[in-house]
């Protein structure tokens, strides 16, 4: 029996909305990665389905994993809505979120939940990076939204989290819920994270709670996803400016993190981006030396990815809702 799991109540929430663009096998791999982590100790391990998988598969999952509780959400319930529905249907003191397109390391759950031994800790984010090595996978690792593993071992404060690998005390989400009515495809957690910081909470990064996220699945998903990153950048910048005005209406200099988005055209800004890029390459190679071989060959994909983000951003500047309405 794992001590850190047995001394607190916690609930685990997974949704199927991601399966609209992901391989169904990813869901099974994700659940399998949880089997050895004592999930049966949770108050609930909740799978929220909004019509994305068949009744036959749902039945098979319940038979194979009796500790899994399946709840049905209204059809076309979106990602963040599903996550917040899960909060209503769970009873644990700690709420753990994970995703159907991620694979979790063996000690992920114990490490994440065990971080709450400190009563002052309210939010703990694990580390998520992309899976795979190859021309496409290396390109995605270089330019996708997920950074490389930090290589650190102790908890440290950060200004954001990913909802595929994070845990909250229930009271935090009840006080400041994740917003669900934003004009974003993904990225509501960026706004939520900055709201938490502005309200005085600290988001702690637990580098030992690690997961691997699948790269965009197929050409269509790849184009859609990178265009929508540009869309989300536009809206996150606008929403963060509004958030800053709310928490600092007199312009006194109170800082709300910008999650890396900037309009600064200076040489200093580009140098900063170069440093970040070199740091990511270094950590990619440290994690898997095979990236060295694929880096020269992946550059065309990296260039296309950056262009898609820029195109998505410019389209959204002119037509703020067009991409999300057409691609989702």
N, C-alpha and C positions, 0 to 999 in steps of 0.2 A: 504494500500500500504506500503510495507516495504521500509523504507527510504534508507537503505544501498544498496538495489538492484536498486532503481530508479535513483540514482545519478551517475551511471557509466555504461559503455557499457561492456557487457561480453557475452561470448559464452560458451556453454556446449557441450562436445564431449564424445560420447559413441560409442564403437565398438562391433561387434558381434563375433569377432574371439575367445573370451573366451568361447563361447557356444559350441565349438568343444568338450570341456571336462566338461561343466557345464549343469545343468538342464535348459531347456528352460523356466521353470516357474520362474527361478531366474531372467531372463530378465524382466518379467512382474512385479515381486516384486520390482526390482530395480527402474523401471520407476514409479511405484505406490508410492514408498518412496519419489519421487520428486514432486508429484502432489501438496502437501500442501505448497510447498516452493516457490511459484510464479515463476515457470520456464518460463511462458509466457513473463516475463520481459526481458529474454535473447534476444540478437540479433538473435541467433539460438540455438536450442537444436538439435544437430546433431547426428543421428544414422547412423553409417557407417557399411553397410553389405557387406561382401565379399563372400556371397553365403552360409551362415551358417543357415539361417532361410528361411522358405517357403514364396513365394509371397503372399499366402493367409494370413499368419500371419502379414506380412509387411503391407498389406492392412488394416487389422483389427487394427493394431497399429495406422495407420494414421487417421482412423475414430475415434478411442477412444481418441487419444491425438493429436488434431489439431495443437498444438504448436510444435510437433515433426517433424523435417525435415529428410527424409531418403535419403541417398546418397549411390550409389552402387560403391564399389571398385572392382578391378579385382579379380577373384577367387583366393583363397589361399593367399591373402594379409595378411601378418603377423601382429601381435599385434602392434608393435611399428610403423610399416609402416602405419597402419590404423590411429593411433593417430596423426601422422604427416600429413597425408592426410587431416585430419580434420582441421588442422591449415590453409591450403590453402583455405578451403571452408567456413571459418568463418570470421567475421568482427569485433568482439568485441575487446576492449582494453585488457580485461582480458580473458584468456583461462582457463576454468575449465575442468578437466578430471575426469570422473568416469567410473565404470565398471559394466558389466551386472551381475556379481556374488557378488555384494555388496548391502547392504541395508543401507540407510543413515538416520541419526537422523533428526528430524523435522527442526531444525535450522541450519543444515549443510551448506546449500548454502549461507544463509545470513551471517553466521559467516565467512565462507571462503572468500566470496567476500568483506565483510565489512572490512576485515583485510587490504585491500588496501587503506583505508582512509589515511594511512600514505604513502606519496609519495615516501619515501625512501625504502619501501618494494617492492621487485621484485618477490619473490617466497614464497608461503605459502603452507605448507603441513599439511593436517589434520592427524588424528590418525585413523588407521585401525587395528582391531583385529579380531580374528576368532569368528564365531557364534556357539552357542549351548553348552549344557552341557550333558555329558554322558561319557561312557568309551572311545569311539572313539574321541568324541569332546574334552574331557579334555586332552587326549593325544596330539591331534593336537594343542590345545592351548598352550601346554607346549613346543613343539619342532618345530612348523612350523615357517615360515619366519616372521610372523607378531608378534610384541611384544604386550603386554597388554597396555591398556590405562595408560598414565603417572599419571593421577590424578591431574595434574596441571591445572591452570586456565588462565595463561597469556602466551603470545607469548614468545618463547625462541628459540635460534639458534640450529640447528642440522646439521648433515653431510650427511643426505640422505632423500629420500622421496619415496613414493610408487605412481605409476602412476594411481592407482584407487582412489586417494583422494589428489589432488594437484591442485594448480592454479598458473599461470604465467602471468606476463605482456607479451603481444604479442612480444614486442621488445626483450625480453630475448630469446625467442625461435627462433626468426628470426636471432639473433646474434649468439647464440649457440644452434643449434637444437639438439633434442634427436637423437643419432646415431641409424641408422636402419640396418647397415650392419655388425654387430658384430656376432661372433660365439656363441651366447648365446641363451638359450630358453627364459628366463626372466632375468632381471637384467641389461638391458641397462640403466635403470634409475640410477643404482649405479654408472656407469661410467659417466653418464651425470651429476649427482650431484657433483662428485669429480671435474669434469671439470669446473663446475660453481664456486665451492669454490676456485679452483686454479686461476680462472680468476677474483676473487675478489668479487663475489656475496655472499650474505648471504641467506641461506635457513631457513625460520622461521617456526617453528611448532606451529600450532593453535590447542591446545588440546580440544577446544570446538567444532571443526568440526569433528565429529566422524562417523565412519561407521563400519559395521560388514561384514566380508568376509566369504563366505561359505567355509567349509573345503573341501578337495579333495573329489570328488563325485564318490563313488564306489571303489572297490578293485583295479581295473585296473588303475584308475586315481591316486589313492594313491601311488601305486608302481612306476608308471611313474614319478609322481611329485617329490617324494623324491630322486629318482635316479638322476633326472635332477637338483635338488638343488646341489648335489655333482658335477655334470658337470659344473654348473654355478659358483660354488665356485672356481674351478680350473681356469676357463677362466677369472673370475673377478680379481683374484690375478695376473695373467699374464698381463692383460690389465691395471691394476692399476700401476704396476711396470713400464710399458711403459709410462703411463701418467706422472708418477713422473719424469721419465727421460726427458720427453718433457718440463715440466715446471721447472725442476731443473737440467739441463744438467751437471752442474759442481759439483753436489753433495754438495751443500752448506747447506743442512739441511732443505730446504723448505719442509713443510709437506703437503702431500695430504692424506686425511683420507683413512683408509683401510677397512672401513665398517665392521669391526669385524673379518676379516680374518687374521690368523697369523700362521706361522710355528714354533713359539716359543714353545719348549718342556718343558720349565722350570716349576717348581712347582708354581711360581708366576702366570704364565699363566693359569694353571688349577684352581688355587684358584680364579682367576678372573672369569673364566667360572662358577664356583660354585656360586659365589656371584650373577652373572647375573641370573643363574637358580633359586636361592632362591628368588630373587627379582621378577621374573616372577610369581612364585608360589604364593607369597604374594599378588600380584596385581590380579591374577586370583581369589583368594579367596575373596578379597575385592569386586570384581565385582559381584561374585556369589558364595555364601557359599556352594552350592551343589558340587563344585569342590572338597571339602575336602573329601566327601564320595567316589568319583570316582578315586582319585589320586592313591591309592594302586592298584586298578584293571587295571589301564591304563599303568602301567609300562612295560608290555611285548610289547605293541604297541610302546611306546617311544623307547625301546631298538631296535626294528626292524627298526623304522624310522631313528635312528642314524646310524645303520648299513647300511641301504640303501644309506644314504648320503655318508658314507665312501666308499661304493662300487662304487657308481657313480663317486666319486672323483678319486679313483684308476683306474677305467676303462678309464677315460678321460686322466689321466696322461700317459697311455700307448697308447690309441687310441683317440686323441683329438676330433674327430668329430663323433665318432661312435654312442654314445647315442642319440645325437640330430638328426642325420640322421635316426636312426631306430625308435625312439619313437615319432617323430613329423611329 
